[in-house]
């Protein structure tokens, strides 16, 4: 049974590349979620401060 090392390298390379692509996508999604939560939290803080000032 012969091993096609070219195909094995291709499968390994695509798999390795896919891991990094998914990690980058995950990092961007987490970063965007943090920005969104920060803006929502800041908006609620402004509303609370305005009510206290009345």
Secondary structure, 3 states (H helix, E strand, C coil): CCCCHHHHHHHHHHHHHHHHHHHHHHHHHHHHHHHHHHHHHHHHHHHHHHHHHC
